[in-house]
């Protein structure tokens, strides 16, 4: 087969790679949702499954616009191992191995988010590259469709990050232990923060400390004044 010779051929390869990635993700997401125990995470994964199906349909439209022919294979497919996206396949396999490990349910939720975000970042890279190619080629409709999916991937990634930081990672930090163990450090930190804030604002203890210094200085000066006057009178006598 003839090698890819221009940017349009390379764009076609990227679209085919993304199409394979979406097919694999559609197959993998239900397993990830099944292994998740956090209700918000389950909901997020199932919602992303719905979005991914729409993204695959969007790629069908793009392929139609590019008049894609699957039998037209070049040397890039030989490099990447055929029409299947090997990058996504590797990330999914890695995630499945992690989920098969014996671990606390809260820790597994954190591992699922990590695996999902690795896939998200791969997709973000792929869609961003394909959009840049389409823009360079003046394929505005293709570029807009790719940008729609790219924005969805960014949104999903941000949502997983927020869920991890707000809930999942905190639960995984203590594992099966009671969350109440985290209360003591929080109270200590709050007390220190209030003390530091009071001093920085110049109120209460910080302000009172300054007033004591100001009061002490005039007292010393008052004592020294009469002593000097008495000494002068003595010298005159």
C-alpha positions as CSV (number, residue, x, y, z in Angstrom):
1,X,0.0,0.0,0.0
2,X,1.1,3.6,-0.6
3,X,2.3,5.6,2.4
4,X,0.6,8.6,3.7
5,X,1.8,11.5,1.7
6,X,0.1,14.6,3.0
7,X,-1.6,16.2,6.0
8,X,-5.1,15.1,4.9
9,X,-3.9,11.5,4.9
10,X,-2.5,12.0,8.4
11,X,-5.8,13.5,9.6
12,X,-7.6,10.5,8.2
13,X,-5.3,8.2,10.2
14,X,-6.0,10.2,13.4
15,X,-9.8,10.0,12.9
16,X,-9.6,6.2,12.4
17,X,-7.4,6.0,15.5
18,X,-9.9,8.0,17.5
19,X,-12.8,5.9,16.2
20,X,-11.1,2.7,17.4
21,X,-10.4,4.4,20.7
22,X,-14.1,5.3,21.2
23,X,-15.2,1.7,20.3
24,X,-12.9,0.3,23.0
25,X,-13.9,2.8,25.6
26,X,-17.6,2.0,25.0
27,X,-16.7,-1.6,25.8
28,X,-14.6,-0.8,28.9
29,X,-16.7,1.9,30.7
30,X,-19.4,-0.5,31.9
31,X,-16.8,-2.7,33.6
32,X,-15.3,0.4,35.3
33,X,-18.7,1.6,36.5
34,X,-19.5,-1.9,37.9
35,X,-16.2,-2.0,39.9
36,X,-16.8,1.5,41.3
37,X,-18.4,1.8,44.8
38,X,-18.8,5.6,45.0
39,X,-22.3,6.5,43.8
40,X,-21.1,9.8,42.2
41,X,-18.3,8.0,40.3
42,X,-20.7,5.3,39.0
43,X,-23.0,8.0,37.8
44,X,-20.2,9.9,36.1
45,X,-18.9,6.8,34.3
46,X,-22.3,5.9,33.1
47,X,-22.9,9.4,31.9
48,X,-19.6,9.4,30.1
49,X,-20.6,6.2,28.4
50,X,-23.6,7.9,27.0
51,X,-21.4,10.8,25.8
52,X,-18.9,8.5,24.3
53,X,-21.6,6.9,22.1
54,X,-22.5,10.3,20.8
55,X,-18.8,11.0,20.2
56,X,-18.6,7.9,18.1
57,X,-21.6,9.0,16.0
58,X,-19.9,12.4,15.6
59,X,-16.8,10.6,14.2
60,X,-19.1,8.8,11.7
61,X,-20.2,12.2,10.4
62,X,-16.5,13.3,10.2
63,X,-15.6,10.1,8.3
64,X,-18.4,10.7,5.9
65,X,-17.2,14.2,5.3
66,X,-13.7,12.9,4.6
67,X,-15.1,10.1,2.5
68,X,-13.2,7.6,4.5
69,X,-12.5,4.2,3.0
70,X,-11.4,1.6,5.6
71,X,-9.6,-0.5,3.0
72,X,-7.3,2.4,2.2
73,X,-4.4,1.5,4.6
74,X,-1.0,3.1,4.6
75,X,2.3,2.5,6.5
76,X,1.0,4.3,9.6
77,X,-1.4,1.3,10.2
78,X,1.5,-1.0,10.0
79,X,3.4,1.1,12.6
80,X,0.4,1.2,15.0
81,X,-0.6,-2.4,14.5
82,X,-3.5,-2.2,12.2
83,X,-6.8,-0.3,12.6
84,X,-7.1,-0.9,16.3
85,X,-5.8,1.9,18.5
86,X,-3.0,0.3,20.5
87,X,-2.6,3.3,22.8
88,X,-6.1,3.0,24.1
89,X,-5.9,-0.7,24.2
90,X,-2.8,-0.5,26.5
91,X,-4.4,2.0,28.8
92,X,-7.5,-0.1,29.2
93,X,-5.5,-3.2,29.8
94,X,-3.5,-1.4,32.5
95,X,-6.7,-0.2,34.1
96,X,-8.2,-3.7,34.1
97,X,-5.2,-5.2,35.8
98,X,-5.3,-2.5,38.5
99,X,-9.0,-3.2,39.1
100,X,-8.3,-6.9,39.4
101,X,-5.9,-6.2,42.4
102,X,-7.2,-6.8,45.9
103,X,-7.7,-3.4,47.5
104,X,-10.0,-1.4,49.7
105,X,-13.2,-0.3,47.8
106,X,-12.3,3.4,48.4
107,X,-8.8,2.9,47.1
108,X,-10.2,1.1,44.1
109,X,-12.4,4.1,43.3
110,X,-9.3,6.3,43.3
111,X,-7.6,3.8,41.0
112,X,-10.5,3.8,38.6
113,X,-10.4,7.6,38.4
114,X,-6.7,7.5,37.7
115,X,-7.2,4.9,34.9
116,X,-10.1,6.9,33.4
117,X,-8.2,10.1,33.4
118,X,-5.2,8.5,31.6
119,X,-7.6,7.6,28.8
120,X,-9.2,11.0,28.9
121,X,-5.8,12.6,28.5
122,X,-5.0,10.3,25.5
123,X,-8.2,11.4,23.9
124,X,-7.6,15.1,24.6
125,X,-4.3,14.8,22.8
126,X,-5.8,12.9,19.9
127,X,-8.8,15.2,19.4
128,X,-6.6,18.3,19.8
129,X,-4.2,17.1,17.2
130,X,-6.9,16.2,14.7
131,X,-8.6,19.6,15.2
132,X,-5.3,21.4,14.4
133,X,-4.9,19.3,11.2
134,X,-8.5,20.1,10.2
135,X,-8.1,23.8,10.8
136,X,-4.8,23.8,8.8
137,X,-6.6,22.1,5.9
138,X,-9.5,24.5,6.0
139,X,-12.0,21.8,6.9
140,X,-14.0,24.0,9.2
141,X,-17.0,21.7,9.7
142,X,-14.7,18.8,10.6
143,X,-12.7,21.1,13.0
144,X,-15.9,22.2,14.7
145,X,-17.1,18.7,15.3
146,X,-13.7,17.7,16.7
147,X,-13.7,20.8,19.0
148,X,-17.2,19.8,20.3
149,X,-15.8,16.4,21.4
150,X,-12.6,18.0,22.7
151,X,-14.5,20.3,25.0
152,X,-16.6,17.3,26.3
153,X,-13.3,15.5,27.1
154,X,-12.0,18.5,29.0
155,X,-15.2,18.8,30.9
156,X,-15.2,15.1,31.9
157,X,-11.6,15.3,33.0
158,X,-12.3,18.3,35.2
159,X,-15.3,16.6,36.7
160,X,-13.2,13.5,37.6
161,X,-10.5,15.7,39.1
162,X,-13.1,17.6,41.3
163,X,-14.7,14.3,42.4
164,X,-11.3,12.9,43.3
165,X,-10.2,15.9,45.3
166,X,-13.5,16.5,47.0
167,X,-14.4,13.0,48.0
168,X,-12.7,9.9,46.6
169,X,-9.0,10.6,47.4
170,X,-10.0,11.6,51.0
171,X,-11.8,8.3,51.5
172,X,-8.9,6.4,49.9
173,X,-6.5,8.1,52.3
174,X,-7.9,6.4,55.4
175,X,-9.0,3.3,53.5
176,X,-11.3,1.2,55.7
177,X,-10.6,3.3,58.8
178,X,-13.2,5.8,60.2
179,X,-13.2,9.2,58.7
180,X,-13.4,10.7,62.2
181,X,-9.6,10.2,62.6
182,X,-9.2,13.3,60.3
183,X,-11.0,15.6,62.7
184,X,-8.1,16.2,65.1
185,X,-5.7,17.6,62.4
186,X,-8.4,19.8,61.1
187,X,-9.1,21.5,64.5
188,X,-5.4,22.0,65.1
189,X,-5.0,23.6,61.7
190,X,-8.0,25.9,62.2
191,X,-6.7,27.1,65.6
192,X,-3.3,27.9,64.1
193,X,-4.9,29.7,61.2
194,X,-7.0,31.9,63.5
195,X,-4.0,32.8,65.6
196,X,-1.9,33.7,62.6
197,X,-4.8,35.7,61.0
198,X,-5.3,37.7,64.3
199,X,-1.7,38.6,64.4
200,X,-1.6,39.6,60.7
201,X,-4.7,41.8,61.1
202,X,-3.1,43.6,64.0
203,X,-6.0,42.9,66.3
204,X,-6.3,41.4,69.8
205,X,-2.9,40.0,70.9
206,X,-0.9,41.6,68.2
207,X,-2.4,45.1,68.8
208,X,-2.1,44.8,72.6
209,X,1.5,43.8,72.3
210,X,2.2,47.0,70.4
211,X,0.4,49.2,72.9
212,X,2.5,47.9,75.8
213,X,5.7,48.9,74.1
214,X,4.3,52.3,73.4
215,X,3.2,52.8,77.0
216,X,6.5,51.7,78.4
217,X,8.6,54.2,76.5
218,X,7.0,57.4,77.9
219,X,7.3,56.0,81.5
220,X,11.0,55.7,81.1
221,X,11.3,59.1,79.7
222,X,9.3,60.6,82.6
223,X,11.6,59.0,85.2
224,X,14.7,60.4,83.5
225,X,13.3,64.0,83.3
226,X,13.2,64.8,87.1
227,X,16.5,63.2,87.7
228,X,18.2,65.4,85.2
229,X,16.5,68.6,86.6
230,X,17.7,67.6,90.2
231,X,21.2,67.1,89.0
232,X,21.3,70.6,87.4
233,X,20.0,72.2,90.6
234,X,22.7,70.5,92.7
235,X,25.4,71.7,90.4
236,X,24.1,75.3,90.7
237,X,24.2,75.1,94.5
